[in-house]
Amino acid sequence: TFSIHRSSGINAEYGDGNNNRTIEQDELKLILQVPANFLDHIELYKNLNKAEFNEIFEHYDRDKDGYLAGEELLEIVSDMMRKVEIDLTMEQLENLVEKVSRVIDTNYDGRISKRELSDLFFTSGQISPFHEPESSGGSTGSET
């Protein structure tokens, strides 16, 4: 936060939403038009449940085609990096998106499905709710 002095040239009515003569971080983001980070309200390092993961996926799947690609993928990776306070140049971000895609795009179709993204979010022994359990019965052939 910072205080507004009459000589600062900052219009307190414009940016000081709560009229306390101080610009808080949220108010400054509005003034500077910093894009909001959707992931700020989600604790990424706890066990996400299926509803939380679906909320994340649906937010970034702007065209609602069931996949993340292009700008959608760039946005989610950017927000993930900002969430952990890592600032990247656009070139670094594009390189990271390419590397992430190579790892999680398991069918190599150039887009990330909900199941593929779940592999990124559900790690460290946490089982993704999008992976169906293997059937335990009914097999008559030999397993290989």
N, C-alpha and C positions, 0 to 999 in steps of 0.2 A: 504494500500500500504506500501511497504517498499523499501528502497534504497539498491542497490547492491554495496558492497565495494569489491575491488580487493581481499582482504584477506578473503572474505566470503566463497570462494570455490564454489559459484553458478555461473554457466556458463550463462552469460547475454545473449549470442546469443541463447541459448536453450529456455529460458523462457521469455525473454524480447522481446515480439513480435514487439513492436513499438520503440524499441531501445532508450527508455528514461531513462535507468538505474534504473527503478523502476518496480517492479512486481505488477501489478494491480490484483484485485480479479479474473477477468476472466482469466488472464494469470496463476495465481496460481492454479486455478481449472484445467487447462490443464496440468500443471506440476504434480499435485497430482492425476490426472485422476479422479476427483470428477464427478460423473454422473450429467448431466444437469437435471434441474427440468423443465419439460415441462410446468408446471403451472406458472412459473415465469413471462411469458409474458401475463398472463390473470389475470384480476382483478376479483377475486372470489366474492367480496362483493359488486359488482354492479349487476344490472339486466343483466344476461347473455341472449343473444339471442339464437335462435335455432341453428344458424350456429356455434357460439362459442361452445355451448354444444356439437354439433356433432363433432367438431374438437377435443375436449377433449376425447370424447368416442372413436372415431376412432383411436386416438393416442394410447390409452391404450389397445384397443382390438387387440392385436398383431396377433392372429390367425384368425381374421376377421370372427368369428362365430356369432357375434351379442351379445355376452355376455362377462362379465368380471368374471374371476374365477382364483383361484390359484395365480400365480405370477403376473398376470395382476392386480388383486385386491390389492395385496400387494404393487405393485408399485404405484398405484394411491393414496392409503391411505398414503403411505410414502411421496409422493410428496405433498399431502395436508398438512401433518404435518410440513414438511420442509418449505412450503410456509408461514406458520404462525410461523416459527422459533421454533418449538418444536422438540427436538431431542429425539428419542426413541431407546431403545435397540431393538434387533430383537425380543426378547420375548415379550416386551411391544407392539411392532408393530403387531405381530401375534395375540395377545390378542385383540387389538383394531380392527383388521380386522374381527375377529370372532364376536365381539360385533356389529360392523357396519353391518355385513352380517345378523345377527339375526334380526336387525331392518328393513333393507331395502329389504331383500329377501322375498318379500311378498308371493310368491308361493312356497317357501321352496324347490327349486330345486338345491340349492347349487351353484348357479351362479347368477350374477346380470345383468339384462337386461337393455337396454337403458332407458326404462320407470322407472324401479326401481332406477337406478342411478339418474335420474332426480329428484326424490323425495328428494335426499340428497342435490342436488345443488340448487333446487328451493324451498326455504323455506321462512319463514317470510312473508307469504301472497302473495309471487310471484307465479303465476300460471305456472306450467310446460307446455311447448308447446307440451308435449307428452301425456297429458291427454285430451282426446277428450271431448268437451262439451256435456253434457247430452242433448239428443233430447228433444225438447220442444213440440212436437206435435205428433199426430198419435197414441197415446196410447189409447186403448179402454178399457183396464182392469183397475181395481182399483189399486192404488199405495199403497205399504206397506212399 
